[in-house]
Amino acid sequence: MVPLDNELPPHIRTRGSFEPGDRALAFPPPPLPLAVGVYDNHAHLEFADGENPMGYQEHLDHSGAVGVIGVIQVGTDVETSTWSAALAAREPRVLAAVALHPNEAPKLMAAGEFDEAMAELDRLACQPRVVAIGETGLDYFRTEQDRQPAQREAFRAHIELAKKHGLALQIHDRDAHDDVVKVLQEMGAPEKTVFHCFSGDADLAEILAEQGWYASFSGTVTFTKSEGLRQALAVMPRSRILVETDTPFLTPTPHRGKPNSPYMVPYTVRFMAEELGMDENLLAAQLTSNTLDVYGRFDDAPVTPPDSVIRERD
């Protein structure tokens, strides 16, 4: 767990322990700065990645230098959600989302620990700079069929939590489009519902547009074989698109495979602008407006001194 003191560790997990392969890779060079600032709508800054891992301060400083002015830091279990909330509470360039990743929830249910974990997320959701419940949703790519009902149950619980606190919902949807939409419609989606790292096609984009939901595009939209994503981007209303990195994953072209960071957002913004036939400054302004519409201003709630970030426990 994150230490309950004034120190916030720069990392609490490594990408190398999360997936196979040699991660002794250099970070890519920074892009040219954007003239109009934008936000990274989904990142996991708690990961150490690359041959010289950057801490959250370095990520944020490098990002600010190229016009990426804030980050939504996202938790995937109690530990990373606690870390995310603690970072947002002390760092004015960060807001937080808290949740149990859909691949974690069935494990907790099997261990009889799900309710306790959700109670902790309920507590974290009360913190003023926690602005979303996520990432939650359904992942049928990495989940056996007999564990999918547990994922759906966990997804429903997260939707209820988002509505209880009046927070946005960040959705992880992998190979589960139909069931994600079905659960949202059955439960009644929160007012601000975001499909993180949107992975659908134009048909799913039309459903999002009809429902008023948001599609957040990552570096995957720049990949050669992602024509379906580009068709979806063309379908989405401009008022319902966001941009993200999913740091440390999904680094955009031309640096695919290298460590990712929020400072890589300009590559994706410029690619999206070209695809949409828009001026990059106008698109950046639209993306920023959309981010603030979903999560509120980054200065709506003040940061707090480190010694009051995390409530003391017995």
C-alpha positions as CSV (number, residue, x, y, z in Angstrom):
1,M,0.0,0.0,0.0
2,V,1.0,3.7,-0.4
3,P,2.8,4.8,2.8
4,L,0.6,6.9,5.0
5,D,3.1,9.7,5.6
6,N,4.3,12.9,3.8
7,E,6.2,11.0,1.1
8,L,4.6,9.9,-2.1
9,P,6.8,7.4,-3.9
10,P,7.5,8.3,-7.5
11,H,6.5,4.8,-8.6
12,I,4.6,1.8,-7.1
13,R,4.9,-0.7,-9.9
14,T,7.0,-1.3,-13.0
15,R,5.8,-2.0,-16.5
16,G,8.4,-4.8,-16.7
17,S,6.5,-6.7,-13.9
18,F,3.2,-6.1,-15.7
19,E,4.1,-7.6,-19.1
20,P,7.0,-9.6,-20.7
21,G,9.8,-8.1,-22.7
22,D,12.9,-5.9,-22.2
23,R,11.8,-2.4,-21.2
24,A,15.3,-0.9,-21.1
25,L,14.3,1.6,-23.8
26,A,14.9,5.3,-24.1
27,F,12.0,7.8,-23.9
28,P,11.2,9.4,-27.3
29,P,12.2,13.0,-28.0
30,P,9.6,15.6,-27.3
31,P,7.3,16.9,-30.0
32,L,7.0,20.5,-31.0
33,P,4.9,22.3,-28.4
34,L,1.2,22.9,-29.0
35,A,0.3,26.6,-29.1
36,V,-3.0,25.8,-27.3
37,G,-2.8,23.7,-24.2
38,V,-4.5,20.3,-23.8
39,Y,-5.0,17.7,-21.2
40,D,-4.1,14.0,-21.1
41,N,-7.4,12.4,-20.1
42,H,-6.0,9.0,-19.0
43,A,-2.5,8.1,-17.6
44,H,-0.9,5.8,-15.1
45,L,2.1,7.8,-13.8
46,E,2.7,5.2,-11.0
47,F,4.5,3.0,-13.5
48,A,8.3,2.9,-13.8
49,D,9.2,2.3,-17.4
50,G,12.2,2.7,-19.7
51,E,15.9,2.6,-19.1
52,N,15.7,5.8,-17.0
53,P,12.2,5.9,-15.5
54,M,10.6,9.3,-15.0
55,G,8.8,10.2,-11.8
56,Y,5.5,12.0,-11.9
57,Q,7.2,15.4,-11.5
58,E,9.4,14.8,-14.6
59,H,6.4,13.5,-16.6
60,L,4.4,16.7,-15.7
61,D,7.3,19.1,-16.3
62,H,8.1,17.6,-19.7
63,S,4.5,17.6,-20.6
64,G,4.0,21.3,-19.6
65,A,6.9,22.2,-21.8
66,V,5.0,21.0,-24.9
67,G,1.6,22.3,-24.0
68,V,0.1,19.4,-22.1
69,I,-1.1,21.3,-19.1
70,G,-2.8,18.6,-16.9
71,V,-3.3,14.9,-16.5
72,I,-6.1,12.6,-15.3
73,Q,-4.3,10.0,-13.2
74,V,-6.1,6.7,-13.1
75,G,-6.2,3.9,-10.5
76,T,-6.8,0.2,-11.3
77,D,-7.0,-1.2,-7.7
78,V,-7.1,0.1,-4.2
79,E,-3.3,0.7,-4.0
80,T,-3.0,2.6,-7.3
81,S,-6.3,4.5,-6.6
82,T,-5.0,5.6,-3.2
83,W,-1.7,6.7,-4.9
84,S,-3.7,8.6,-7.6
85,A,-5.9,10.4,-5.1
86,A,-2.8,11.3,-3.0
87,L,-1.0,12.7,-6.1
88,A,-4.0,14.8,-7.2
89,A,-4.4,16.2,-3.7
90,R,-0.9,17.6,-3.7
91,E,-0.3,18.3,-7.4
92,P,-2.3,21.1,-9.1
93,R,-1.7,19.6,-12.6
94,V,-3.4,16.3,-11.7
95,L,-6.9,15.1,-11.1
96,A,-7.7,11.5,-10.2
97,A,-9.9,8.6,-11.1
98,V,-10.3,5.6,-8.8
99,A,-11.6,2.1,-9.5
100,L,-10.9,-1.6,-9.7
101,H,-9.9,-2.7,-13.2
102,P,-12.3,-5.2,-14.7
103,N,-9.6,-7.8,-14.6
104,E,-9.0,-7.2,-10.9
105,A,-12.6,-7.3,-9.7
106,P,-13.3,-11.0,-10.3
107,K,-10.1,-11.9,-8.3
108,L,-11.3,-9.8,-5.4
109,M,-14.7,-11.4,-5.5
110,A,-13.3,-14.8,-5.5
111,A,-11.2,-13.9,-2.4
112,G,-14.2,-12.3,-0.6
113,E,-12.5,-8.9,-0.7
114,F,-14.5,-7.0,-3.3
115,D,-16.9,-5.3,-0.9
116,E,-14.0,-4.0,1.3
117,A,-12.2,-2.7,-1.8
118,M,-15.4,-0.9,-3.0
119,A,-15.8,0.7,0.5
120,E,-12.3,2.1,0.2
121,L,-13.1,3.5,-3.3
122,D,-16.2,5.0,-1.8
123,R,-14.0,6.8,0.7
124,L,-11.5,8.0,-1.9
125,A,-14.3,9.2,-4.1
126,C,-15.2,11.8,-1.5
127,Q,-11.9,13.6,-1.9
128,P,-12.4,16.9,-3.8
129,R,-9.8,16.3,-6.5
130,V,-11.1,12.8,-7.3
131,V,-13.3,13.5,-10.4
132,A,-14.0,10.1,-11.9
133,I,-14.7,6.5,-11.2
134,G,-12.4,4.5,-13.5
135,E,-11.1,2.6,-15.1
136,T,-13.9,0.2,-14.9
137,G,-15.9,-1.8,-17.5
138,L,-15.5,-5.1,-19.2
139,D,-12.5,-6.9,-20.7
140,Y,-13.4,-10.1,-22.5
141,F,-10.0,-10.3,-24.2
142,R,-8.3,-11.4,-21.0
143,T,-11.2,-12.9,-19.1
144,E,-12.6,-16.4,-19.4
145,Q,-16.3,-16.7,-20.0
146,D,-17.1,-18.1,-16.6
147,R,-15.6,-14.9,-14.9
148,Q,-17.5,-12.4,-17.1
149,P,-20.6,-12.3,-14.9
150,A,-18.4,-11.1,-12.0
151,Q,-17.0,-8.4,-14.3
152,R,-20.5,-7.2,-15.1
153,E,-21.4,-7.2,-11.4
154,A,-18.4,-5.1,-10.6
155,F,-19.1,-2.7,-13.5
156,R,-22.6,-2.2,-12.2
157,A,-21.2,-1.4,-8.7
158,H,-18.8,1.2,-10.2
159,I,-21.7,2.8,-12.2
160,E,-23.6,3.1,-8.9
161,L,-20.6,4.6,-7.2
162,A,-20.1,7.2,-9.9
163,K,-23.7,8.3,-9.7
164,K,-23.7,8.3,-5.9
165,H,-20.9,10.9,-5.9
166,G,-21.8,12.7,-9.1
167,L,-18.5,11.8,-10.8
168,A,-17.6,11.0,-14.4
169,L,-17.2,7.3,-15.4
170,Q,-14.1,6.2,-17.3
171,I,-14.8,2.9,-19.1
172,H,-12.3,0.2,-20.1
173,D,-14.0,-1.7,-23.0
174,R,-12.0,-4.5,-24.7
175,D,-13.8,-6.9,-27.0
176,A,-17.0,-6.2,-25.0
177,H,-18.8,-3.4,-26.8
178,D,-22.3,-4.8,-26.8
179,D,-22.3,-5.8,-23.2
180,V,-20.8,-2.5,-22.1
181,V,-23.5,-0.6,-23.9
182,K,-26.2,-3.0,-22.5
183,V,-25.1,-2.5,-18.9
184,L,-24.9,1.3,-19.3
185,Q,-28.4,1.4,-20.7
186,E,-29.8,-1.0,-18.1
187,M,-28.2,0.9,-15.2
188,G,-28.6,4.4,-16.6
189,A,-25.2,5.9,-17.5
190,P,-23.7,8.7,-15.4
191,E,-24.1,12.1,-17.0
192,K,-20.4,12.2,-18.0
193,T,-19.5,8.8,-19.4
194,V,-16.1,8.3,-21.2
195,F,-14.9,5.4,-23.3
196,H,-11.2,5.5,-22.4
197,C,-8.8,4.4,-25.2
198,F,-11.8,4.1,-27.5
199,S,-11.5,0.8,-29.4
200,G,-14.7,0.6,-31.3
201,D,-15.8,1.3,-34.9
202,A,-18.1,3.8,-36.5
203,D,-21.1,1.8,-35.4
204,L,-20.1,2.1,-31.7
205,A,-19.2,5.8,-32.3
206,E,-22.8,6.4,-33.5
207,I,-24.2,4.9,-30.3
208,L,-21.9,7.1,-28.2
209,A,-23.0,10.2,-30.2
210,E,-26.6,9.3,-29.8
211,Q,-26.2,8.8,-26.0
212,G,-24.0,11.9,-25.5
213,W,-21.1,9.8,-24.3
214,Y,-17.4,10.7,-24.9
215,A,-14.8,8.8,-26.9
216,S,-11.2,9.3,-25.7
217,F,-8.6,8.6,-28.4
218,S,-5.1,7.3,-27.5
219,G,-2.1,6.7,-29.6
220,T,-3.8,3.7,-31.2
221,V,-5.6,6.0,-33.6
222,T,-2.3,6.7,-35.2
223,F,-1.4,3.0,-35.8
224,T,-1.4,1.9,-39.4
225,K,-4.1,-0.8,-39.0
226,S,-6.5,1.4,-37.0
227,E,-8.7,2.5,-39.9
228,G,-11.8,1.6,-37.9
229,L,-10.8,4.0,-35.2
230,R,-10.2,6.8,-37.7
231,Q,-13.7,6.1,-39.1
232,A,-15.1,6.3,-35.6
233,L,-13.3,9.6,-35.0
234,A,-14.9,11.0,-38.1
235,V,-18.4,10.0,-36.8
236,M,-18.0,11.5,-33.3
237,P,-19.3,15.0,-32.6
238,R,-16.4,17.3,-31.9
239,S,-17.9,18.1,-28.6
240,R,-17.6,14.5,-27.5
241,I,-14.0,13.6,-28.3
242,L,-11.0,13.6,-25.9
243,V,-7.3,12.7,-26.2
244,E,-5.2,10.5,-23.9
245,T,-1.9,8.6,-23.7
246,D,-2.7,5.6,-21.4
247,T,0.9,6.1,-20.3
248,P,3.0,4.0,-20.1
249,F,1.3,2.1,-22.9
250,L,0.2,2.8,-26.5
251,T,2.8,5.3,-27.6
252,P,1.7,7.0,-30.8
253,T,3.4,6.7,-34.2
254,P,6.2,7.4,-34.9
255,H,7.5,6.1,-31.6
256,R,5.2,3.1,-31.1
257,G,6.8,0.6,-28.7
258,K,8.8,3.1,-26.8
259,P,7.9,4.3,-23.2
260,N,5.0,6.6,-23.3
261,S,4.4,9.8,-21.3
262,P,1.8,12.6,-21.3
263,Y,4.2,14.8,-23.3
264,M,3.5,12.6,-26.3
265,V,-0.1,13.9,-26.6
266,P,0.8,16.5,-29.3
267,Y,1.6,13.7,-31.7
268,T,-1.9,12.3,-31.4
269,V,-3.6,15.7,-31.4
270,R,-1.8,16.6,-34.7
271,F,-2.7,13.3,-36.2
272,M,-6.4,13.7,-35.2
273,A,-6.4,17.3,-36.6
274,E,-5.1,16.1,-39.9
275,E,-7.7,13.3,-40.0
276,L,-10.5,15.7,-39.3
277,G,-9.3,18.4,-41.6
278,M,-9.0,20.8,-38.7
279,D,-6.5,23.4,-37.6
280,E,-4.6,21.9,-34.7
281,N,-5.2,25.0,-32.5
282,L,-8.9,24.8,-33.0
283,L,-8.9,21.1,-32.3
284,A,-6.7,21.6,-29.2
285,A,-9.2,24.3,-27.9
286,Q,-12.1,21.9,-28.5
287,L,-10.4,19.0,-26.7
288,T,-9.6,21.3,-23.7
289,S,-13.2,22.5,-23.5
290,N,-14.4,18.9,-23.6
291,T,-12.0,17.8,-20.8
292,L,-13.2,20.6,-18.6
293,D,-16.8,19.8,-19.4
294,V,-16.3,16.3,-18.2
295,Y,-14.0,16.7,-15.2
296,G,-14.3,20.4,-14.2
297,R,-11.4,22.9,-13.9
298,F,-8.2,21.7,-12.4
299,D,-8.3,24.6,-9.9
300,D,-11.9,24.0,-8.8
301,A,-10.6,22.3,-5.6
302,P,-7.3,23.4,-4.0
303,V,-4.4,21.1,-3.4
304,T,-3.7,20.3,0.2
305,P,-0.5,19.9,2.3
306,P,1.0,16.4,2.1
307,D,0.4,15.6,5.7
308,S,-3.4,15.9,5.2
309,V,-3.6,14.1,1.9
310,I,-4.5,10.7,3.2
311,R,-6.6,10.2,6.3
312,E,-4.8,8.6,9.2
313,R,-6.0,5.1,10.0
314,D,-6.2,3.2,13.2
